[in-house]
Amino acid sequence: MQLRAKHSSAAELLSEATAIGRLCVERGALFIVNDSIELARLSGADGVHLGIDDQSVEAARKILGEGAIIGVSCYGDLQRAIKAQESGASYVAFGACFASNTKREAKVIDLSVIETAAKRLAIPICAIGGITAQNAALVLELGADMIAVIGALLNDTEWNARQLTKIAKEYKARRLANRA
């Protein structure tokens, strides 16, 4: 679960992050805060996801510790992903993979970057942006290890959540079988 709230006050964000963090602990889910290393620290989140204008992976690692999950948005930039891995990122995210109503200004990337990244990186790859039950398999087939979803869960939430979970589990099982 990731908290991505761009327009809340600091006090509101801390209250929301603390409440979400408690729910995640109760349900055995990981909790990541978007953009703010300090909010991640104060709320006890499992980690932070950093964009291009945020602090560095090294700063996040220093503040949050070696056990923290640190993700980095790489958009369509493989070199940024390689640098993130070298800096100690836990995972990288590529997108927008498809047009998205959630972030309409996001540029859609060439999906071949996911396939190339899967061959070059040792850390997990996340596909984000316009991911639905209809296209999730494509990015997983290209090499994404995980998907990030917002819009698909806003409509017909339960059905989409079940479908996306099923697709992700199928790809995870297939990857494990191929490694054996």
N, C-alpha and C positions, 0 to 999 in steps of 0.2 A: 504494500500500500504506500502510495506516495502522496504527500500533502503538497499541492501546487495551488497556492492562494496568493495571487499577485496584488490584490487590492484591499487587504485587511490591515488593520493597525497592528503594531507589535504586540500589544496586550491580547488582542483577539487571536493572533497567530499562535502565541504561546498557549493560550487556553485551548484552542482547537488541536494543536499538536500534542499537548499533554493528554487530552481526551482520546484522540485517535491512537496515540501510543499505548494507552491502557487497553483499549479494545483489541489492538493487534497482539499484545501480550496474552490476553485472555483467549484469543483464537489461534495462537501459534503462528501469526503472520509477522513478517518483517515490516518495519516502518522506516521509510526514507523521506527526508525533508528536501524539497526542491530549493535550490539556490543558496540557502542560508546555513552556513556552518554553525553559527552561533545559536540559531533556533534548534538545530539538530542537537547541539550540546545541551542546551537548557532543557529541552523536552525529553532527553534520554533516548532519542531516536537511534535506530540501528545504523543510520548513515545519512549521507547527503548526495544529492545529484547536482552537478555543477554545469552551468552553461558557459558560453563563450565570454560573458562579461562578469563572471563570478571569480572568486578567489581560486588559487591553484590547488591541485591535488596535494602537493606537499604541505600547504597551509592546513588543508582539511585533515590530513594524516596527523600533523603535529597537534592539532587541537582535539581531534576526536579519538586518536589512538590507532594502534596497529590493527585492532579488531574491527574497526568501523568499515562499513560498506561505502565505497566512494565511486559514484558513477559519473561519467562525463559525456555530455552531448557533443557529438562529432559531426552532426548534420550529414554531409556527403563527403567529408574530408578524411581520407584514410591516413594521411600524415598526422593529423590531429589525434587520431585513435592510437597510432603507434607511439606518439609522444606521451599520451595519457597512460598507456601501458607501461612505458619506461619510467614514468613518474610515480607509479604505484597504484593506479586506478584499479578498482575491483571489477569493473565492467565498463563498456562503452555503448553508446546508443547512436543509431543512425536513423535519420528521418528529416523530413516527413517522407515516408515511403509511398503514401498515396495522399490525394487531396483530403483535407480534413476541415470539417465545420468548426472544430474546437479551436484551431489555430490557422485561420484562413490565410494569413500572410506567409506561412511557412512554405519555403520552396520545396517542391517534390524532387527527391534525389534520383539518381540513376541506381536502380537496385543492384546492379553488378558490383557496387562497392561492398555490399554485404557478403557476396560470394568471395570477393578478393580478401576482405577482412578475415573471413572464416579461415582462409588458408594461411594468413600472415600473423594472426594474433593468438595468444595463448589464453587471454581472458575472455569471459563471456561477452556476447554481442546481443544487444537489444534492438529490436525494430520498433519504431514508433511513428505515429502519424497516419491516421486514416485506417488503422487496422480493424478489420471486421471478421466475422465468422466466414465470410466469403473469400477473403484474401490472406488470412493468417497463414494458411498452409504454404503459400508461395514464399513468404519471407523465411519461414522455418526451413523449407526445402533448400533455399539459397544458403543457409548456414546460420541464421539467427538462432540464438540459444533461448531467447525469451522475447515476449511481445509486451508492449505497453499499450493500454487501451483506456480511452476515456469515452469518446462519442458513442461507440457501439454499446456501451453499458448504460447510456442515458435513455435509450429506447428499448423496450422489451428486455429489460435488464436480466431477468432470470434466464430466459431462453439464450440470450447472447452469452451470458456468463457460463452456462452449461456447455454450449457449443465450443467456445474458446478454450475452456478447460479440457474438454475432450480432445480437441485438436492438439493442444500443447502436450497432453499426456501421451498421445499416440506418437508424436515426434520424439519425445523423450525416450520412450520405450524402444523405438526404432534405432535411435542413436546408441543407446546402451547395448542393444543386440549387435549392432555393427562393430562396436569396440571389442566385443567378446571374442 
